[in-house]
Each structure stands twice: as C-alpha cells, then as structure tokens.
Amino acid sequence: MEDPLTYGNGLDVVERPVTRAEAGHSPRACEDLVVAVVRGRR
C-alpha cells in the first residue's frame, strides 16, 4: 500500500488561515476537512 500522505499523490495536508466566513463556527461547518486548529502557535 502506498503512503497516502506522499506529496502530490492522494491526500495532501496543508495549513491555511481561517476565513472571515469561517470564524466563530465549528470546524465541522467548514467545506475542507479540518485536522487541527492552531491558535497562538498552539
């Protein structure tokens, strides 16, 4: 089985800022799958 986290193949995990529309909502309400939330570098 190939590694699903190999860059460019299968699943890519990226870090991005929250948008104004997403602020204050549950991560489940986002269109993207949320793996982690970083606040204040934590």
C-alpha positions as CSV (number, residue, x, y, z in Angstrom):
1,M,0.0,0.0,0.0
2,E,1.4,3.4,-0.9
3,D,1.7,6.2,1.7
4,P,-1.5,8.3,1.3
5,L,0.5,11.4,2.6
6,T,3.1,11.4,-0.2
7,Y,3.2,15.0,-1.6
8,G,1.3,15.2,-4.8
9,N,-0.4,11.8,-4.6
10,G,-3.6,11.0,-2.8
11,L,-4.1,13.2,0.3
12,D,-2.3,16.5,0.8
13,V,-2.3,18.2,4.2
14,V,-2.0,21.9,4.1
15,E,-2.0,24.8,6.6
16,R,-4.2,27.8,5.8
17,P,-5.6,30.7,7.6
18,V,-9.3,30.8,8.7
19,T,-11.5,33.0,6.5
20,R,-13.9,35.6,8.0
21,A,-16.8,33.5,6.9
22,E,-15.4,30.5,8.9
23,A,-14.5,32.5,12.1
24,G,-16.7,31.6,15.1
25,H,-18.1,28.4,13.5
26,S,-17.4,24.8,14.3
27,P,-14.6,23.1,12.3
28,R,-17.3,20.7,11.1
29,A,-19.0,23.6,9.3
30,C,-16.0,24.1,7.0
31,E,-16.0,22.8,3.5
32,D,-12.5,21.4,4.0
33,L,-11.7,18.5,6.4
34,V,-10.2,20.1,9.5
35,V,-7.4,18.0,11.1
36,A,-6.2,20.6,13.6
37,V,-6.9,24.1,14.7
38,V,-3.8,26.3,15.6
39,R,-4.4,29.2,17.9
40,G,-1.5,31.3,19.1
41,R,1.0,28.8,17.7
42,R,-0.5,26.0,19.8
